Amino acid sequence: MTVETGIHLLIVDDDARIRDLLRKFLLRNGFLVSTARDAGHARRLLGGLDFDLIVMDVMMPGEDGVSFTRSIRHEIATPILLLTARGETSDRIAGLEAGADDYLPKPFEPKELLLRINAILRRAPPARAPAEDLPKVLHLGLVRYDVGRGELWAGDARVRLTATEAQLMRIFSARPGEAVSRTRLVEELGRDGDQAQERAVDVQITRLRRKIEADPRQPRYLQTVRGEGYMLAPD
């Protein structure tokens, strides 16, 4: 018997057969599912509905998945899983740099898609109250991070974080001033432990620095600790 999760997914793919197969599979696994045939159609749906996650093909006519991801990242932080037939690491990194939370190479098993979706959704759990011995707000130069709410602010404007960026901030803010290894970050993000995933974490760190640092090329607050990993060093 299917258990309704209440989680709403948007599937974006120009292949009607794939859209229908994915929709039926995900419906059977308890998700609410909407589909879009291209980036323009997806943009119209996003204008009127809220989604918990977007599953999108990279190779689409017109605006491709990477370009679409980059364009909507300025407006929404909805997690994005890219489906790509391109096996090159550079292509996958391009998707992550554009704002995607993860990628899944084609062809794939439907069960693997389900695992990736659930892993992404787990990266954005409800914010928990901070421990009593930790500061409730971390000051990072011109921005501040509300630990309890899991929110990054620049003055009165909230800085949008992707699900993966939000989870990274939760990880770092739980241990300010302490280096966290790339392997540990991969584990806490719920990803498979291999070099490709460690490189993907590096890309996510680079994106996060752009939202924190005055000069991301010379990071002051999200530092690289040689031989140990990354460390959040608030004021």
Secondary structure as UniProt FT lines:
FT   STRAND          8..12
FT   HELIX           16..28
FT   TURN            29..30
FT   STRAND          32..36
FT   HELIX           39..48
FT   STRAND          53..57
FT   HELIX           65..72
FT   TURN            73..75
FT   STRAND          80..84
FT   HELIX           89..98
FT   STRAND          102..105
FT   HELIX           110..122
FT   TURN            132..133
FT   STRAND          137..140
FT   TURN            141..142
FT   STRAND          143..146
FT   TURN            147..150
FT   STRAND          151..154
FT   TURN            155..156
FT   STRAND          157..159
FT   HELIX           163..173
FT   TURN            176..177
FT   HELIX           182..188
FT   TURN            189..190
FT   HELIX           195..212
FT   TURN            216..217
FT   STRAND          222..225
FT   TURN            226..228
FT   STRAND          229..232
//
